[in-house]
Amino acid sequence: MTTYSPNYKGAQWQISQVELDPETRTPATTVMEPTELAGPTVFWPDSTTSYLLHFKGGHISWTVADEADTALRALEALRDGEEIDPGTLRAYLRDVRKLETRMTALKEELLLFARESGPSGRARLPFRDIGEELGQHHSTVIERHKRILDGDTAQWRSWLAQHTARAALYANGGELPRAAEPPREHETGVYDSEEPGKIEARCRCGWSGPTGTNTVTASRQAKAHEENPLGE
């Protein structure tokens, strides 16, 4: 028996109550059985076909499956020449539009993933291969990838990547998180001096410059120390 989420209120899911024989605990009424099974595909006596989708759950996958179901019903209605009432037509348009924007986010996330470093340390796919699969010239793919890195991400990328490790990627202008650099021995900064109203340059190694009041001068002293910490 197939069950669906009780939280979903869409019109397409209609669960029928089947009366069971009290002795055998089998359906007391005739239940339609499939005429053929072919992997995830099921063929039924009423000429309909079911295709079983496999996913781990979560509202992201459920949403895509639900909107894809709506798109299929719209497709069948148009091909069969059915008259579609205004309410159903609006639902078809709305879900097809949402599904399209979600697929755009998914396509572009796959583009980003393909250009990230894989196990080999190099990009998983070259731009030419990506362009071939997307039906676009590789220069068009390169340009779109650059715009994404500059912050022009897909409208629903945050929806797609939410609650995953990828959600933190391509934020703040699209840059990938950089690997943490080991602390440098000579790393300087300008700080307040113990003398009121004065400043001084200091280094991680313990060096400190003369106190003064000019921030620019202190910064130059700090840079000079980093470049030549031994003062040679």
N, C-alpha and C positions, 0 to 999 in steps of 0.2 A: 504494500500500500504506500502510495506517495503522499507525503504531507508537505505543507508549505508553512512559512513563518506566520504565526498567528498575529504578529504585529503589522503585517502588511495589509493595507486596506484597498488595494487596487481592484478594479472590476474584473481583471482577467483571471484572478484566482477564485474559483468557486469549488468549495469542498463539499461533496455530497455525503450525507450520512448513509451508510450501508447497514441494513439490519442483519444481524447474525443469527443463525439457527441456534437455539439454546442448548441443544444436545451436541452437535458437531462443531459449534463455534466457527462455522464457515458461512459465507454470505448466503442469505436466504433468497436473494434475488440474483438474477444472472448478471454477472459483471463482464464487460467487454474485455477480451483478452487479445493480445497482439497476434497478428498473423505471421510476423517475421521479425527476427532480431538480427541486427548486423552491427556488432560492436556497440557504439553509443546510439545507433539509430534504431528506432522502433516503428514498425508499420502496423496500422490499426485497420480493422474492418470497415470503418467509415471513411476510408481513403485519406485520413490524416496521417502525418508523420511526426514523431517526437525525436528530438536529438538531445541526449543527456550531456549537460555541461558539467565539468569537474572543476571545482575550485574550493579553496580552503575556508571560504565564508568571509564574513565581515561586510560592512555596509558598502564598501567600495565595489567589490565584485558583484554583490547583489544588485546594486544600482545599475551597473552596466548590463547585467543579464536581463533585468526588468525592462530597460529601455530598448534593448535589442529585441525582446519579445514584442514590444509595441511596434517597432520598425517592421518586423516580419508580418504582423497582422495588417499593417498599413499596406505593405507590399502585396499581400494576397488580396486585400480588398480592391486595390487598384487593378490588379491583373484579372480579377474575376468580374470587374465592371459593377461592383456593388455601389449602391447609393450610401454615402457616409453622412450621418447626421452631424449637425454643427458641433455638438459637444465632443463627439468622438474625433471629428476632424481636427479640432483644436488640440486634443490630446495627442493625436498622431504628429501634428506639426511641432508641438512642444517637445515631445520625447525624442523625435528625430533630430531636432536642433541640438538638444542637450547631448545626445549620443555623438553627434558630429564633433562638438567641441571637446568632449572627453577623448575621442579618438585622436583629435589633433594633439592634445596634451600627451597621449600615450605615444604617438608617432615621434614627437619631438624628444620625449624622454628616452626613447630607444636610440635616436640620433645622438643624444648626449652620451648615453651609455656606450655606444659603438665607438665614440672618439676618446673615451677615457682609457687609461692604461689598464690592460688586462694582465693575466698571469705572466705573460712574456715581458711585461714592462713597456710594451708599445701599444698604440691604439688598437682596439679589437678589430676594426675594419677600416680600410682606406676610404676616402671620400668617393672615389669612383665606384666602389662596390655599393656603398650606401645609395648613391645617386641611381645606380642601375636598378636596385630593388624598389626605390621610391618613384621611379619613372621620371627623374629629374636630371638635368645636367649637373655634373659634379661641382661646377662653379656656383650654381644656384644653392646647392647644399652647403657649400663652404660659407657663402654669404649669410645664409640663415643661421648656421652654427655660430658665426661671429656675432650676429645680432642677439642671439640668446645669451652668449657670454657677456655681452654689454648690458644685459638686464631685461631684454625684450622677451621674456619667457611666455609660454602659452598661457592663455587666460585661466585655465583650470589646473595648472601645474601644482599649485599648493594643495588642491583637492586630491590629486593623484598621489603625491608624495607624503601626505600627512601621516604622522605616527610611524615614519620609517627613517632609516639613517640618511636617505637621500634628501629628506626635507631640509637639511642644513646645507646642502650643496647649492652652488650658483646663487647664493644670497649676496647682498651688498654689491651689486654691479656684476654678478655672475661669476666671480672668481671661485675656483675650487679651493677648499681649505688647504693651506700649505702645511707641509710636515714641519713639526716643531724643530727649530734649529738649536743645536747645543749652545749653552751659554758661552759667550766669548770671554777670554781672560781680561781683555781691555775693552770695557764698555763704559762710556762716560755719560755724564749728565750735569746739568747746572742746578745747584741747590742753594737754599738759604744758608748763609754762614752763621756761625755762633755769634758773630758781631752783629748787633742790631742794624738793620737796613742795608746789609751787605750780602753778596753772593759769592759762590766759588764753584769751580769745576771739580768734580770728583770722579774717580774711576773704580771699577769693581776690584781692581788689584790693590787698592788702598791709597793710590796717588791722589793728591789734591792740589789744585792750583792756588795762586795767590788770591786773597779776597779782594773784592772790588764792588763797583756799583753798575758796571756796564755788562749787560747780558751778552751782547755781541762779542765783546772781548773774551768773556769767559767761555763762550761756545767755541771760539777759535782756539783757545788754549786746550780745550778738551779734544778737539779734532786733531790738533798737533800731537797730543799725547798718544792718541789711538794710532796715528800713522808712524810715530817714532817714540814708543814708550821708554826706550833707554836714553833718549835725549841726545842721540849721536848726530 
